[in-house]
């Protein structure tokens, strides 16, 4: 982020938002949250989850998302992310992805 220049930083981040990669949308969201552009950050985070990036461990641990945590919309989005995350784990294990990658439990 540009040193102390929130508006310029937010504009630069918005330019990056043209990329349609869901993980990239998450990174845009976290930067906007850090700049306290919370409504916009939530919108980008919702797009990230909807488009396939729902890495719950990152969402839970990321301190830059802290400004979003008090929002009911964030709580709803985290429930959706948890649901999708669990489904992905079940699909991965059902397809024996853990065996293919040589993962031993507990992970």
N, C-alpha and C positions, 0 to 999 in steps of 0.2 A: 504494500500500500504506500501511496505517496505520503511523505512525512507531514502529518497534520492537515492534509488537504482532502477532507472527506468528500466534498462534491466532485472534485476531479478524480478521486479514487473510484467513487461509485460510477462515474461516467465510463471510466476505463473498464471496469468490471462488466458493465452493461454491454460494451462492445464485444467482450469475450462471449457473451451469452448467445451470440449468433450460432455458435457451435451446438449441434443437436445431441451430443453425447450425454447420456443421463448422468454419468459420474461428473462430467464437466458442469452440468446444471447444479449438482450438489456443491461443487466448489464455488460457483457463482453465488449460490444461496448463503454459504457460510461467510463469504467475504461481505456480502450485503448485510448479513446479520451483525457482523463485527462493526459495520458502519452505522448500525441502528436503523437501517432501512428494512424494518421488520416485515411489513406487508409484502414488499417485493421479494424479500428473502423467502418467506413462506410460499409464495407463488412458485418460485424456482425450485424449492425443495419438493413441493407437491408434484411438479413436472418430473423431477428426477425419479421419485418413487413410482409415479404412473408409467414412466418410460422404462423402468426396469432396474433402477439403482436403489436398493433398499438395504443397505449395509447397516443394520441396527447397531452393531458394536461401534461403528464410527459415529453414528448419530448420538449415541448415549455418551460417548467419551469426548466429543468435540467441544472444547470450551467456547469456541466462537459461536456456537448455536445457543449459548446461554440466553441471549436476549429474546429468543423465541419460546423458551420453555414455559413461560407463564400463559401463553396463548392457548385457548381451547382448541383452536385449529391445529396447533402443533401436537397436542395430545391425541387428537383424532388421527392425524397423519402418522404418528408413531404407532398407533394401534394397527393401522393399515400396513405399515412397514413391517411390524412384527409378524403379522399374518402372512405376508408374502415371504418373509425371511424363513419362517417355519416351513412353508410349502416348498421352498427351494431346498432346504435341508432334507426333507422327506424325499423329494424327487431325486436328489443327488445320491442318497443312500440306497433308495430303491433301484436305481440304475447301476449300483455297485461302483459309483464314482470313488468312494473311499478305498475300495479294493484296488481299483485301477491305479490310483495315485499312491497306494501304499500307506494310507493314513491309519494309524493305530489309535485307539481310544483309551483314555479320554484325551480329547484334543485340547 
